[in-house]
């Protein structure tokens, strides 16, 4: 990793420094010139180079041809003294607005030619504010002037003249002069209308010539403060939703138009500037994005072939415009985002200390809780029996009282514990108020030959947990250079460096604490929290008898643990893109592009001797026979402990492509691309076990003191059992993915009305069978579109601006990396008993493994009415997946009764509606978008043997929970049958779908045929999603908000957790009272006599009575922005200043009576409302 950083620094640092130096020179006011007999126009060019000021003047301004001699060297005096010296003795005057200087020659009113008059007016922007400093050029007579601070102007003109109005950041406006001497001008922002084009990654085409289904997120939405790409997409694009990993058993991510793959990666393909990237979405600087295009159907996405079935998200980064004059634009965006501390009553909803002790008393006195025989006062058996158990303080007190060894009264001790509440200490010592700071600097410029843009982003995040923080540095640089009229060079690079500290406790670690476990006493000293060992016996047999273990401290304290460990991750990601574009003849170009990516992760865990992690492991793996007279034999060295892991990814992609785009006779438009693509991805990991005796100065560790355990060298632990002291060798993995692709796309448009398109791509990979008939699988699409609005019969339908019909059909693909063509063996290392190497067959192989395929049919309508005040689109789609990979039953003759194969068919059918508004009344404007999407998913063909209980309910994500005729995202649950007499014992039961044939909830019954007992209780992915984005502008204020709604799905709400006390504690949750005196036919009650055999832990979380509605409406974002008026900016040499505030995670309306958020189920982390304040400055 250090070598990577060094190489990237060597390449990127000179570039960054060069850009910074050039930027500093542009903004400096230190001007030094020395010329002799030199034309003024040449001197002005040098001033521009040194200062960044640009000069605007007419070709008729002859004074710039004058030759002068000048020797000027001043510091920080501004530009005025220099201009006075240059134009001394001439009639030239000037106006300075920001970094632009307009030069004009004085004229006299009486010298006007016949018909010449003084044209006057005011220049305003789209907010009706005056625009100062606009360059006004009469192209007919060469006169030049600028607008004043109030936007007013006057210029000599006559009827028929052409007047150009130009201002940085605004669209040029040309005024044909009429008879009137008054002309007020409206300039509009110079925004690239990327929403009017479709960017596929391989080409950019007009949306009117694109039959496919796509959605675009433009500049206005992307200009808001954002820390991630997800924040810019959710609610703004129809048919896409972010699914929480709590539901689907895999990483959180996007789903576009339903779940397309069951076993493979279901996330969409991410494209950045034409290439698929290996980096995650978080590697993209949100400030650097110009547009996001989501490709949904086969016509739009099939060009990406075997990885496009899940949809494609195409990210286009910002690039400055080429222009005649070199202009440097600097933009600084900075914000701070903060929120309150985590709501632990939601994230860790425990019952009170008194209720917990009440439950633990019940458990200690009853076999109902599976505590078994409590620990006796015997070292060799009892202490070992309790290893990996966590007897709570209350259970320890009860057991010590049973043994007659409790010092003091039990009720007094339990009353003391009941009065304790650790929530305040957890909040104070373990939790943070999360804060994010982000600073982004963008420097861009260009001329008619080249463009450059450099962005530098730094953000720092303080996590919800103390001890956790992250810093991220992101550098992006892109340039385009016209080397010749026929050759263009483009180069892009990015480098991201992340460093995170993860020393804080996790929510899971906090959840292990009983509500009465305090961190510190009144004097601020660490208190012992029960973990793993029964400490009273440790005290009696080891501490009191002065047995010398390596460490005398056996206690565990979460706060001490957090402070004593250093867990860090350093990651770096570099990406370089380069391309040559050859312009052969008109319309015909050839492109050769290359991308290289390298990623490195370094994970280090360092534990001091103060941590329980070190003390316990060293002590536990020390040999002792329980006799105080026998010395302890230490096996692991004392001192710090360290473990490290390294991941490395190298990927490259080489593409060659021919493009032809030409229009003939203004009627026949032809667009053709064809190319090949070769890529390779190499992923390696190295992971070291926890090593002891680490010396941070020598960077060395101490090998196991008595060697490694083996049959010839048996090593024992503190209880006399075998200690697994292994060889401290790292584990390694290595994988290679290779792809070869041939692709083509062609479209023909007649008279801007009728378009036919088609694409084809074939992919080959080393992941697929070596049989060419299977390995090379073609993916193709065809599309038709009809621009009805341009037909003759529509010319009198004035209110319709655009009406187009679209239809596409084709196939996309997907690849599953979890299976293999050939058998795979997973080597586990050395077998501890026999000392030989061993492993397992992790995959039996499938020589007929092929691509997953999804056929997609799409019909669409695009419309725009009332002068584009209302726009929208409607899409219907039918995606038919086949040859999908999942675990299915096979005959035992193949050596296994199950295997992952291409055997499943599934469909996703749906409708999408997008409606936008663009209304304006005076200084008030409203832009809104409503997205509505409905999706129906169903598995149509799947072979499985009769699925057992364990197979079916352990989804989602296990692969076994899928069933023919059901949604792939189905929740499977049991129907609770109340308390019934089974085998002479009244106990809770489950019943079949008809409410009959009760079965006891016992472990012996977890392997029965579950088909008749499991109920499909709804889908955990919302079939109906709604997004609403509204923006209201008044003057310089812009108020916007985003609402999202998810409807028609279910989630598993948190119910009572029925802890069995198997580990010696009863951390019950807040729903204890719900079942304490419940209707036994509604919920599983606690037993009245503690007699019925209980295996509730295998069932309670899979009952249909806790599957409830997950429908919800979310206020995702509220944003308020104020743009400083241009007349104010003119006086401070700024192009733009925006001040903004934003609220995120504002609120949720959940349609369930339990107050639980379906996206963040109770018992998990739920982000609170966050507040963002920042400013964007452009100069």
Secondary structure, 3 states (H helix, E strand, C coil): CHHHHHHHHHHHHHHHHHHHHHHHHHHCCCEEEEEEEEEHHHHHHHHHHHHCCEEECCCCCHHHHCEEEEEEEECCCCCHHHHHHHCCCCCEEEEEECCEEEEEECCCHHHCCCCCEEEEEEEECCCCCECCCCEEEECCCCCEEECCCCCEEEEEECCCCEEEEECCCECCEEEECCCCCECCEECCECCCCHHHEEECCCCEEEHHHCCCCEEEECHHHHCCCCCCHHHHHCCCCCCEEEECHHHHCCCCEEEECCCCCCCCCCCCEEEECCEECCCCHHHCCHHHEEEEEEECCHHHHHHHHHHCCCCEEEEEECCCCCCCCCEEEEEEEEEEEEECCCCHHHHCCECCHHHHHHHHHHHHCCHHHCCCCCCCCCHHHHHHHCCCCCCCHHHHHHHHHHHCCCCCCHHHHHHHHHCCCCHHHHHHHCECCCEEEEEEEEEEEECCCEEEEEEEEEEEEECCECCEEEEEEEEEEEEEEEEECCEEEEEEEEEEEEEEEECCCCHHHHHCCCCCCCCECCCCCECCCCCCCCHHHHHHHHHCCCCCCCCCCCCCCHHHHHHCEEEEEEEEEEEEEEEEEEEEECCEEEEEEEEEEEEEEEEEEEECCCCHHHHHHHHHCCECCCCCCCCCECCCCCCEEEEEEEEEEEEEEEEEEEEEEEEECCCEEEEEEEEEEEEEEEEEEEECCCEEEEECCCCECCCCCCCCCECCECCECCCCCECCCCCCCCEEEEEEEEEEEEEEEEEEEECCCEEEEEEEEEEEECCCCCCHHHHCEEEEEEEEEEEHHHCHHHCCCCCEEEEEEEEEEEEEEECCCCCCCCCEEEEEEECCCCCCEEEEEEECCCCCCCCEEEEEEEEEEEEEECCCCEEEEEEEEEEEEEEEEEEEECCHHHCCCEEEEEEEEEEEEEEEEEEEEEEEECCEEEEEEEEEEEEEEEEEECCCCCCEHHHHHCCCCCCCCCCCCCCCCEEEEEEEEEEEEECCEEEEEEECCCCCCCEECCHHHCCCECCCCEEEEEECCCCEEEEEEEEEEECCEEEEEEEEEEECCEEECCCCCCCCCCCCCCCCECCHHHHHCCCCCCCCCCCCCCCCCCCHHHCHHHEHHHEEECCEEEEEEEEEEEECCHHHHHCCCCCEEEEEEEEEEEEEEECCCCCCCCCCCCCCCCCCCEEEEEEEEEC
